[in-house]
Amino acid sequence: MLYQLYQNYADTLAPLQGVATAFGRALGRGWPGIPETQFQRGIVAACELFAQGRLQHHRPEFGIDSAMIGNRSVPVKEEKVWVRPFGTLLHFAKETPQPQPKVLLVAPMSGHFATLLRGTVKTMLSEHDVYLTDWHNARDVPLSSGDFDFDDFIDYVIAFLEAMGSGAHVVAVCQPAVAVLAAVALMASAGNPCQPRSMTLMAGPIDTRINPTKVDDLAMQHSIDWFEANLIYRVPFRHAGSGRSVYPGFLQISAFMAMNLERHIRAFARHFENLVEDDDKGAAAHRTFYEEYFAVMDLPGPFYLQTVNRIFQNHELARGALISRGRKVEPAAIRRTALLTVEGENDDICAIGQTLAAQDLCTGLHPLRKHHHLQTGVGHYGVFSGRRWATEIYPRVRTLIQSNS
């Protein structure tokens, strides 16, 4: 019922936002001989802010059409290597003088599209052959495609690595760190020839018992039945995935914004001021961020509920109790895959120590093959995007990959 109410609200608001956009553009062009006033710019700014308050439910374009190889710009082409109902293995293909290390970037399935890692891809593309997990919006996946749960996530990661072939490296960003560690452990136990040469886990909830955050506290304060009753809804009739059980994107973005509501209010207030004062650079930066931030996807209900229950409530991986489709997940089996864990000093989603816990689980790795980096001055998103990611964190990821290629 809640999802249908949201859909009705969005459908009602859409034409009004379209009118606001058109009116703002018309008013912003001004009229010959009539000077533009502060009041006029304020109306134009208000129209834009009203029109901006719209969620996007389709993946934005990556817009990456070239990369620098040395001093030369080469074209980049997106290729779909492996396509399944809930995800695509996307390859940013380019021609290089010599082969580059193959890297699988595993994007989080946590409410935003894989384009959230656009900056991560751009940074790595010059020196690596980059592949990315492009997760699909669950509300667009027909019921005939079956369900998708935590075990499916693990299986998809293994299948992606197998599709890339031997000698690849894997980088997990945020939430999928648990599934990636589990996938690599299962591949090691099975002697899979495609187990990666290195594994980088960035700001992932390996053990949320360490320095619990608000997110972790919420998971522990409620039963899994509460999560199912309050956060899981059926996709409305009009979508391809009609009837599918999902954790809707509009609920997720509401929770994200509630965690830092004052900061978002200040951001929109600054944007209004930038528009009124004709600060094009500041306004463009705001638009770029929120166009991506407001692009949301629904998560498959079984995947979300199992993630909360098995990782955040029962801590199965951290306790050595994780079993996937009858297979015991044993990180100690990992012997050939070098490990790097990365954390952010100011991360309020995945706190210091939670990702580092992977080091203690991988007891089969020689100490010289285990590395950790705590990045000062960054929060959760700063671990994989922005200036410090590019200048301080990425060089460590690059070194790990190069030394194990």
N, C-alpha and C positions, 0 to 999 in steps of 0.2 A: 504493500500500500504506500509506504513512504517513497519508494522509487517512482511510483506512478505519479504521486503528488509533485515530486521534484520535476519529472518530465513535463507535467502540465504547466508548472511554473516557468520552466525554461522556454517552452513553446509560446507561452503568453508574452514573456519578456523579449524574446528575440526580435519581433517586428518593431517594438518600441526602441530597442537599442539600435536597430537599423536606421530608424528615423532620426535618432540622436546623432548618429554618425554623419548622415547626410546633411542635417541642419548645421552641425558644427563645421563641416567642410565648407558649406556655402557661406556661413557667417565669417569664417576665417579668411576667405578670399577678399573680403571687404568690397567697397564700391568706389569707383573713380571719383576723386575730389572730396571724399569724406574720410577724414583721418581716423585711424584705428584708436580705440579707447581702451583703458584698463578694464572697464566693465565688459566690453565686447570680448576681450581676451579671456576674461573670467568665465563668460558663458560658454565659449568654445572649449575651455579646459574642463568645465563641468560636464559638457556633452561627451568628451572623450572618456572621462572617468566613469560615467554611467555606462557607456558602450563597452568599456574594458572589463566590466564585471561579468563576463560571460565565460563559462568553462568550455574548453575544446575537448572533444572525445575522439579525435583522430590524431594519429602521430604526425607531428610537424616534419618538414623536410630536414634532413641533415645539412644540406647545402654545402657539402664538401666536394668541390669539383677539381681541386688541385692540391699538390703537396710539394714542398721544397726538398729536393734530394741534392745535397750540397748547395751549389749556387744555381741549380736549375729547377724550374717549376715543371712538374709532370702532371698530366691529367689523372684524375681519380674517378673510377667508375664503381657504382654499387652493384654487387652481384649476389643473387640469392643462391647460396650453396646447398642448403638443406632446409626444406620447408615442411613444417608439420602444423597441425591445427592451432597450437598455442604459442608457437615461436618459429622464427626463421634465423638461420645462421647467415648473417650478412657479412660479405667480404668487401672491403674497400680496396679494390684491385688497382694496381698501378704498375708501370714498367720501370724496372730498376736495373742499373748496370750489373749488380750482383744480387743474389738472393738475400733477403732479409729474414731475421727470426720471425717465425709465425707466432702471433699472440692472440689468444682468445680473451676478449674483454667480456666479463659476465656482468650484465647490467642488473640492477635490482628489479624485482617484480613487486613494487611497493607503492603503486599508485601513480607513478609518472612513467612516461615512455622512455625508451632507450636513448632518445635524443638528449636526455639529461646528461649523457656522457659525451656530448658533441665536442666539448673542449678537451676531454680526455683523449678522444680519438685524434683530434687535430694535433695534439702535442706528440703523440706516439707515432703518428703516421710517417714522419720523415725518416725514421730509423727502424721501423718495424712493418711487417706484413700483418695488418690488423684485421681481425674478425670480431664480430659483435653479436651478442644474443639480442635479437630484436623481438621482444615479447609482444604478443598480440592482445588487444583489448578483449577481455572475456565476454563482454556483451555482444561482440561481433562473431563469436564462435558458436555454431549451431549445436543444439543438444545431441545431435547424431554423432558428433565428434567425441562424445564421452566426457568424463571428468578429468580434472588435472589437480593432482595433490602434491605433497612434499616429495614423495618418492618419484613422481613423474619429473619433478624439477631436477633431481639427482640424475635420473636416466637421460634427460635432455642434455645435461652438461657432458655426460659420458659420450653420448651420440655426437655432440658437436665436436668434441676432441677427436673422436674416431673419424669423423668426416674430414677433419683437417689433416689427419695422418700423423705419423710419428715425428718427434722432434719439436713439438709445439710448446708454448708456455701459456700459463693462464693467470689472469688478473681478475680477482673478484672484488667488486665495489659494493661495500655496505652489506645489506641483508643476505645476498647469496653466498657470503663467505662460508657459512655453515654447510650449505649444500655442496659447494665446491670442494671443501676439505673432505666431506664424506665421499664425493665422487672419486677424488684422487686416491683416497684410502681404499675404496673398493677396487679400483683399477690396479693398485699396487698388490692387493691381496690376490687378485686373479692373474697377475703377471701380464696385464694388458700392455701390448707393445706401444700403445698410444698414450700411456701415462705421461703427463707433461714433464719437461725438464726443470721447470721452476714454477712456483706457485706464490703469488703475491696476494695477501688478504688485507684489504684496506677498510678500516672502520667497520668491522663485522662483529655480530653478537655471538662469538664463540662460547662465552660463558657470562651470562647476564647476572649471575650471582655476585659478580665483582663490581663494586661501585654502582649500584643500580641507579638508573635515571628515571625520569617521570614515565617514560615509555615502559620500562621494566616494572615499575611499581604498579602501573595500570594493569599489566598482564597478571600480576600476582594478586591483585585486589578482587578480581572477579573470576567466577568459574567459567569453564569453556561453554557451558550452557548459556550463560549470560551473554557472551560474545555472539553466540549464534542467534539468540533471540533479539539482540539489539543492533547488530551490525550486518547481518546477512539478509539479503533480500533477493527477490526474483526479478530478472530483467523483464521490463514491460514488453507488450506484444509487438510493438513497432520495430524492434531490433532483431537482427539475425539470430541472436542468442536468446530469444524469447523463452522465458521459463527457467533459464539457467540460474543457479544459486551463486551469488556474487557478493563481495564486499565492494559497494559502489565507490567509484572515484570521487563523487561529490562529497561523500562522508569522509573520505580520507583527507581531501584537501581542507575540509573544515577542521579536522583534528590537527593537521599540520599548522594551519594558521592560528589556531587557538593557543598553541604552545608558545608562539611569539607574536601575539596579537598587537601589542603596542608597537613593535618594530614595523609590522605591515601598515599600521595606521600612519606612522611617521613617514613611511616610504610613499604612500599615496598623497599625503599632505605635501611632501617635497615635490612630487610629480606635478601637483596642481600649481605650486609656485614656479616650477621650471617652465610650465606651459605659459603661464601669465607673463613671466619675465623673458620669454623667447630663448630659454636655455636649451637649444636643440640637442646638445651632446648629453646633458643630464636626462632629458625626456626620452631620447633614443635608448639609453642604457636601461631605463625603467621598463620601457616597452619590451625590449629584448628579454629581460629577466621574467616578466610576468606572462608574456606569451608562452614561454616554456613552462612556467610554474602552474599556469591555469590549464595546461593540456594534461588531462587526467585519464586514467584507464581503470576499469573494474578488474578486481582480482577474482579468480575462481574461488568460490566459497570453501571447498575442501582444502585447497592449498593454504588459504589464510588461517583457517581454524587449526589445521595440523601444525603450522608454523608456530602459532601462539602456544598451543598445548605442548608440543614436543621440544621446542627450543626455549621459549620464554618462561614456561611454567614448570616443566619436568626436567629441563636441562639435559636431555638424553645424550647429546654428543659429549658435553663436558663431563658427565658422569660415567662415560664408557658404556652406555646402555642403548645406543642408537642401533636399530636394526631396520634395514630397508629391504623389503620384499624377501624376508628370510635370510638376508645377508648381514652378518655382523660387521659394523663399521669400526675398523681398528686403525686409527691414525698411526699407531706404532709400526704398521706394515710399510709405511712410506719410507723408502731408503734411497730412491734415485731422484727424487724431486726436491730441489733446494727451496727453502722457505723464507719469505720476507713478510713480516707483519708491520702494518703502518697504522698509527693512531694520531688523533688530533688533540692537542692540549685542551681546547675549549669545546670539545664535542659533547653536546647535551643529549644526543640520541644514543651513541655508543661510547661509553665512558672509557677512560684510561684503564687498561688492564684486561678489558673484555676480549680484545683481539689478540693481545699478547698471550692469552691462555693457550692458543694453538701451539706455542713453542713447547709447552709442557706435555701436550698430548702426543706430539710427534717424537716419541722417545727413540725411534729407530734411526733418526737422522743424526749424523755426526754434528757436533756443536759448530764446526766451521761452516756447515751448510745451512745454519739457521741464523737469521738476521732480523733485527727489529729497529724501527725508527719511530720516535715520538716527535711530531712536528709541532713546534711552538707557535702560538699565535693564530691557530686556525680552529674553526669549528668543524661540524660534520661535512659540509659541502666543500670546505677548503682543502680537505684531504685529497680530493680528486679533481678539483677545478680551481681556476684562478692563478694568480701570480706565484704563490708559494708552492702550489702543486707543480707548476711548470719549471720553476727554478731550483727548488730544494728537494721535493719528493721524487719527481720523475727521474732525476739523475741516478737515484739509488735503485729505482726499478730497472732502469736501463743497464746499470752495472750488473745487477743480478742476472738479467737475461743474457747479456753478452758473455759473462763469465761461465754460463752454463749452456751455451750454444755450440 
